[in-house]
Amino acid sequence: MTTHTRPTQKASFVVTNAVFIGRSFRHSLRNTEALVMAIMLPIMLMLLFTYVFGGAIDSSGDYVNYVVPGIILLCAGFGSSSTAVDVANDMTNGIIDRFQTMPIQSLSVVTGHVVASLARNLFATGVVFGVALLVGFRPTANVVEWIGAVIVITLFILTFTWLFAAIGLVAGSPTAASGYGFLLLFLPYLSSAFVPIDTMPAWLRGVANNQPMTPIIETIRGLLTGTPIDDRAWWAIGWCLLILCVSILWGLWAFRKKAGRR
């Protein structure tokens, strides 16, 4: 008696990604400590800079309007950094080998983490922004400027989430991924996030003026509070798109090298 086996049909791109996005969301809901820390750390920093350092930096009491854009990006960066740990954990615990035996596109495990992280960090950013309003932040943006600010913030989160995902793919362990990601979180401190660049030493101004965070922060600050933006918006978008493209290509290369072409 001859038996015929039907060839296994590979799951579609949409279905596969939907499943892995749902998986990442469930992991986020179970890991409430990471989500709480991603929200609480920026809030504590904002309160620290506003109420402890703010009077010394700007005695007019308007420092909160200056510091909030930087805090928002710090919140987004800190939340995105957990993606490196999540991806590294999947790459080292053997689950990728299991996914490779299934009729799915195993790279979707990475895109699932990216999409879930983007949604999670947009929520955390919204909470931080709400607290900023409570402590005195008063934006002057109109509807168009609000939309522009949200687009820039979303692009920033997407960019750095993919960057951290790529770091997670090349890291040897979740601990190493966490350490590499932590180094990137120092970039806002070397920008105009907390103090004007012209107050820095001359040798440090060159670093602050020519790194990605400064134009991104100044663009968000200009959109929300009406400060001059000049050509910084183009630099902000250009930096984000460049880092995003490099991160995606780097991530694809690293995934295929570690997990094989699927």
C-alpha positions in Angstrom: 0.0 0.0 0.0 1.4 3.3 -1.1 1.0 6.4 1.1 1.3 9.9 -0.1 2.4 12.7 2.1 1.3 16.2 1.3 4.2 18.6 1.2 4.2 21.0 4.2 3.1 24.4 3.1 5.2 27.2 4.5 3.4 29.8 6.6 2.9 33.2 5.0 5.0 36.2 5.9 2.0 38.0 7.5 0.9 35.0 9.6 4.4 34.2 10.8 5.1 37.7 11.8 1.8 38.1 13.5 2.5 34.9 15.6 5.9 36.2 16.7 4.7 39.7 17.4 2.1 38.1 19.7 4.7 36.0 21.3 6.9 39.0 22.0 3.9 40.9 23.4 3.1 38.0 25.8 6.8 38.0 26.9 6.6 41.7 27.6 3.4 41.4 29.7 5.1 38.6 31.7 8.2 40.6 32.2 6.5 43.6 34.0 9.7 44.5 35.9 11.5 45.4 32.7 8.6 47.6 31.5 8.3 49.3 34.9 12.0 50.1 34.9 11.9 51.4 31.3 9.3 53.9 32.6 10.5 54.6 36.1 14.2 55.3 35.3 13.5 58.2 32.8 10.8 59.6 35.2 13.3 59.5 38.1 15.9 61.2 35.9 13.4 63.9 34.9 12.5 64.6 38.5 16.1 64.6 39.5 17.2 67.1 36.7 14.0 69.2 37.2 13.9 69.6 41.0 17.5 68.9 42.0 19.8 70.2 39.2 17.3 72.4 37.4 17.6 75.4 39.7 21.3 75.5 39.3 21.3 75.0 35.6 18.4 77.5 34.9 17.2 79.6 37.7 14.2 80.9 35.7 12.4 77.6 36.3 12.0 76.9 32.6 14.5 74.1 32.6 11.8 71.4 32.4 10.9 72.6 28.9 14.5 72.2 27.9 15.2 68.8 29.4 12.0 66.9 28.5 12.9 66.1 24.8 16.2 64.6 26.0 14.4 62.5 28.7 11.9 61.3 26.1 14.8 60.0 23.9 16.5 58.5 26.9 13.3 56.7 27.8 13.0 55.3 24.3 16.7 54.3 24.2 16.5 52.5 27.5 13.4 50.7 26.5 14.8 49.7 23.2 17.9 48.3 24.8 16.0 45.4 26.2 15.5 44.1 22.6 19.2 43.2 22.5 18.7 41.0 25.6 15.6 39.4 24.2 17.1 38.6 20.8 20.3 37.3 22.4 18.3 35.0 24.7 16.5 33.5 21.7 19.7 33.1 19.8 21.5 31.3 22.6 18.8 29.1 24.3 18.3 26.8 21.3 14.8 27.9 20.3 16.0 29.1 16.9 17.0 25.5 16.1 13.4 24.5 16.8 12.0 27.2 14.7 14.2 26.2 11.8 12.6 22.7 11.7 9.2 24.3 11.2 7.7 25.6 8.0 8.1 29.3 9.0 10.4 32.2 8.3 12.6 32.0 11.4 13.8 35.6 11.0 10.3 36.6 12.1 11.4 36.0 15.6 13.6 39.1 15.3 11.0 41.3 13.6 8.5 40.2 16.3 10.8 41.5 19.0 11.3 44.8 17.0 7.5 45.5 16.5 6.6 44.6 20.1 9.4 46.8 21.4 8.3 49.7 19.2 4.8 49.5 20.6 6.0 49.0 24.2 8.3 52.0 24.0 5.7 54.2 22.4 3.5 53.4 25.4 6.3 54.1 27.9 7.2 57.4 26.1 3.5 58.4 26.4 3.6 57.8 30.2 6.8 59.7 30.6 5.4 62.6 28.6 2.3 62.6 30.8 4.5 62.9 33.9 6.4 65.7 32.2 3.1 67.7 31.9 2.4 67.2 35.6 5.8 68.6 36.6 5.4 71.7 34.4 6.3 70.9 30.8 4.3 73.3 28.6 4.7 72.5 24.8 3.7 75.2 22.3 3.3 72.8 19.3 0.4 73.0 16.9 -1.2 69.9 15.4 1.3 69.7 12.5 4.2 70.1 14.9 2.8 67.4 17.2 2.5 65.0 14.2 6.1 65.8 13.2 7.4 65.2 16.7 5.6 61.8 17.0 7.0 60.8 13.6 10.6 61.7 14.6 10.2 59.9 18.0 8.7 56.8 16.3 11.5 56.7 13.7 14.1 57.1 16.5 12.6 54.2 18.5 12.4 52.0 15.4 16.0 52.8 14.4 17.5 52.1 17.8 15.3 49.0 18.3 16.7 47.5 15.1 20.2 48.5 16.2 19.8 46.8 19.5 18.3 43.8 17.8 21.4 43.5 15.6 23.6 43.8 18.7 21.6 41.0 20.3 22.3 38.8 17.2 26.0 39.3 17.3 26.4 39.2 21.1 27.7 35.9 22.6 25.1 36.0 25.5 22.3 38.1 26.9 24.6 39.5 29.5 27.0 40.7 26.8 24.2 42.1 24.8 23.0 44.1 27.8 26.5 45.5 28.3 26.9 46.6 24.7 23.5 48.2 24.7 24.3 50.1 27.9 27.2 51.8 26.2 24.9 53.4 23.6 22.8 54.9 26.4 25.6 57.3 27.2 25.1 59.1 23.9 22.3 61.4 25.2 24.6 62.6 27.9 27.2 63.7 25.3 24.6 65.8 23.4 22.3 68.8 24.0 19.9 66.7 26.0 20.6 68.1 29.4 22.7 71.3 28.9 23.4 73.6 25.9 26.4 72.5 23.9 28.1 75.9 24.2 28.6 75.3 27.9 30.8 72.3 27.3 34.6 72.3 26.9 35.7 73.1 23.3 37.0 69.6 22.7 33.6 68.1 23.7 31.5 70.4 21.6 32.8 68.7 18.4 31.6 65.4 19.7 28.3 66.7 20.8 27.6 68.6 17.6 28.5 65.7 15.3 26.7 62.7 16.9 23.2 61.5 16.0 21.5 62.4 19.3 21.9 66.2 19.1 20.0 66.9 15.8 17.3 64.4 16.9 16.9 66.1 20.3 17.0 69.6 18.8 14.4 68.7 16.2 12.0 67.3 18.8 12.7 70.3 21.1 12.0 72.7 18.2 8.8 71.0 17.2 7.4 70.9 20.8 8.7 74.2 22.2 9.3 76.4 19.2 13.1 76.7 19.4 15.0 77.1 16.1 15.5 73.8 14.2 17.3 75.1 11.0 18.6 72.1 9.1 18.7 69.8 12.1 15.5 68.1 11.0 17.2 66.8 7.9 20.2 65.7 9.8 18.0 63.9 12.3 16.1 62.0 9.6 19.3 61.3 7.7 21.0 59.9 10.8 18.0 57.7 11.7 17.6 56.3 8.2 21.3 55.6 7.9 21.5 53.8 11.2 18.3 51.9 10.4 19.5 50.7 7.1 22.9 49.6 8.5 21.2 47.9 11.5 18.8 45.9 9.3 21.6 44.8 6.9 23.8 44.0 9.9 21.0 42.1 11.5 20.2 40.1 8.4 23.9 39.2 7.9 24.3 38.2 11.6 21.1 36.1 11.6 22.0 34.2 8.5 25.5 33.6 9.8 24.2 32.2 13.1 21.0 30.6 12.2 21.4 29.8 8.5 19.4 31.0 5.5 15.7 30.3 6.0 
